């Protein structure tokens, strides 16, 4: 299935939100850091939900979630 501009925008939103989750996973010792991580997870969930509601290219979206949350992002 071909990806359209809409899917590309959703993939970008997922990857950006996943970056925040990975960023806040490091050294979450303080309460403020745990709160920031929880907010980042909620934003990722919202990005994923929005993407799946507005795009039919599920394989690409799932790949973005997996790649975005992996410790070492893929080479593009």
ChimeraX commands (.cxc) that place a marker at each C-alpha (Angstrom):
marker #1 position 0.00,0.00,0.00 radius 0.5
marker #1 position 1.32,3.43,-0.92 radius 0.5
marker #1 position 1.79,5.99,1.79 radius 0.5
marker #1 position 0.18,9.35,1.26 radius 0.5
marker #1 position 1.00,12.72,2.77 radius 0.5
marker #1 position -1.43,12.05,5.60 radius 0.5
marker #1 position 0.32,8.83,6.59 radius 0.5
marker #1 position 3.71,10.51,6.43 radius 0.5
marker #1 position 2.52,13.24,8.79 radius 0.5
marker #1 position 1.16,10.64,11.19 radius 0.5
marker #1 position 4.43,8.70,11.11 radius 0.5
marker #1 position 6.33,11.90,11.90 radius 0.5
marker #1 position 3.99,12.64,14.82 radius 0.5
marker #1 position 4.43,9.11,16.19 radius 0.5
marker #1 position 8.22,9.24,15.90 radius 0.5
marker #1 position 8.37,12.64,17.60 radius 0.5
marker #1 position 6.13,11.49,20.45 radius 0.5
marker #1 position 8.12,8.25,20.83 radius 0.5
marker #1 position 11.34,10.26,21.07 radius 0.5
marker #1 position 9.91,12.08,24.11 radius 0.5
marker #1 position 9.02,8.75,25.76 radius 0.5
marker #1 position 12.56,7.48,25.21 radius 0.5
marker #1 position 14.04,10.78,26.40 radius 0.5
marker #1 position 12.12,10.74,29.67 radius 0.5
marker #1 position 12.86,7.07,30.34 radius 0.5
marker #1 position 16.43,7.95,31.27 radius 0.5
marker #1 position 16.99,8.56,34.95 radius 0.5
marker #1 position 13.40,9.01,36.06 radius 0.5
marker #1 position 14.34,9.36,39.71 radius 0.5
marker #1 position 12.53,12.57,40.54 radius 0.5
marker #1 position 8.78,13.02,40.69 radius 0.5
marker #1 position 8.90,15.70,37.98 radius 0.5
marker #1 position 10.68,13.28,35.64 radius 0.5
marker #1 position 8.07,10.59,36.25 radius 0.5
marker #1 position 5.33,13.11,35.55 radius 0.5
marker #1 position 7.02,14.19,32.32 radius 0.5
marker #1 position 7.31,10.55,31.21 radius 0.5
marker #1 position 3.63,9.93,31.96 radius 0.5
marker #1 position 2.71,12.98,29.88 radius 0.5
marker #1 position 4.95,11.81,27.05 radius 0.5
marker #1 position 3.26,8.39,27.09 radius 0.5
marker #1 position -0.16,10.03,26.91 radius 0.5
marker #1 position 0.95,12.18,23.98 radius 0.5
marker #1 position 2.27,9.09,22.19 radius 0.5
marker #1 position -1.01,7.30,22.77 radius 0.5
marker #1 position -2.94,10.25,21.38 radius 0.5
marker #1 position -0.69,10.39,18.30 radius 0.5
marker #1 position -1.12,6.66,17.68 radius 0.5
marker #1 position -4.90,6.82,18.17 radius 0.5
marker #1 position -5.20,9.78,15.78 radius 0.5
marker #1 position -3.04,8.04,13.19 radius 0.5
marker #1 position -5.06,4.83,13.27 radius 0.5
marker #1 position -8.33,6.74,13.01 radius 0.5
marker #1 position -7.25,8.70,9.95 radius 0.5
marker #1 position -5.07,6.30,7.97 radius 0.5
marker #1 position -5.54,2.81,6.59 radius 0.5
marker #1 position -1.81,2.09,6.25 radius 0.5
marker #1 position -1.55,0.13,9.49 radius 0.5
marker #1 position 1.74,-1.61,8.72 radius 0.5
marker #1 position 3.55,1.68,8.26 radius 0.5
marker #1 position 2.03,3.10,11.44 radius 0.5
marker #1 position 2.94,0.03,13.49 radius 0.5
marker #1 position 6.46,0.14,12.11 radius 0.5
marker #1 position 6.71,3.77,13.24 radius 0.5
marker #1 position 5.65,2.80,16.77 radius 0.5
marker #1 position 8.16,-0.05,16.98 radius 0.5
marker #1 position 11.01,1.94,15.44 radius 0.5
marker #1 position 10.20,4.98,17.53 radius 0.5
marker #1 position 10.34,3.09,20.81 radius 0.5
marker #1 position 13.39,0.99,20.00 radius 0.5
marker #1 position 16.55,1.97,21.92 radius 0.5
marker #1 position 18.44,2.58,18.71 radius 0.5
marker #1 position 16.36,4.23,16.00 radius 0.5
marker #1 position 16.62,2.71,12.50 radius 0.5
marker #1 position 18.86,4.10,9.81 radius 0.5
marker #1 position 16.72,5.98,7.31 radius 0.5
marker link #1:1,2 radius 0.2
marker link #1:2,3 radius 0.2
marker link #1:3,4 radius 0.2
marker link #1:4,5 radius 0.2
marker link #1:5,6 radius 0.2
marker link #1:6,7 radius 0.2
marker link #1:7,8 radius 0.2
marker link #1:8,9 radius 0.2
marker link #1:9,10 radius 0.2
marker link #1:10,11 radius 0.2
marker link #1:11,12 radius 0.2
marker link #1:12,13 radius 0.2
marker link #1:13,14 radius 0.2
marker link #1:14,15 radius 0.2
marker link #1:15,16 radius 0.2
marker link #1:16,17 radius 0.2
marker link #1:17,18 radius 0.2
marker link #1:18,19 radius 0.2
marker link #1:19,20 radius 0.2
marker link #1:20,21 radius 0.2
marker link #1:21,22 radius 0.2
marker link #1:22,23 radius 0.2
marker link #1:23,24 radius 0.2
marker link #1:24,25 radius 0.2
marker link #1:25,26 radius 0.2
marker link #1:26,27 radius 0.2
marker link #1:27,28 radius 0.2
marker link #1:28,29 radius 0.2
marker link #1:29,30 radius 0.2
marker link #1:30,31 radius 0.2
marker link #1:31,32 radius 0.2
marker link #1:32,33 radius 0.2
marker link #1:33,34 radius 0.2
marker link #1:34,35 radius 0.2
marker link #1:35,36 radius 0.2
marker link #1:36,37 radius 0.2
marker link #1:37,38 radius 0.2
marker link #1:38,39 radius 0.2
marker link #1:39,40 radius 0.2
marker link #1:40,41 radius 0.2
marker link #1:41,42 radius 0.2
marker link #1:42,43 radius 0.2
marker link #1:43,44 radius 0.2
marker link #1:44,45 radius 0.2
marker link #1:45,46 radius 0.2
marker link #1:46,47 radius 0.2
marker link #1:47,48 radius 0.2
marker link #1:48,49 radius 0.2
marker link #1:49,50 radius 0.2
marker link #1:50,51 radius 0.2
marker link #1:51,52 radius 0.2
marker link #1:52,53 radius 0.2
marker link #1:53,54 radius 0.2
marker link #1:54,55 radius 0.2
marker link #1:55,56 radius 0.2
marker link #1:56,57 radius 0.2
marker link #1:57,58 radius 0.2
marker link #1:58,59 radius 0.2
marker link #1:59,60 radius 0.2
marker link #1:60,61 radius 0.2
marker link #1:61,62 radius 0.2
marker link #1:62,63 radius 0.2
marker link #1:63,64 radius 0.2
marker link #1:64,65 radius 0.2
marker link #1:65,66 radius 0.2
marker link #1:66,67 radius 0.2
marker link #1:67,68 radius 0.2
marker link #1:68,69 radius 0.2
marker link #1:69,70 radius 0.2
marker link #1:70,71 radius 0.2
marker link #1:71,72 radius 0.2
marker link #1:72,73 radius 0.2
marker link #1:73,74 radius 0.2
marker link #1:74,75 radius 0.2
marker link #1:75,76 radius 0.2
view
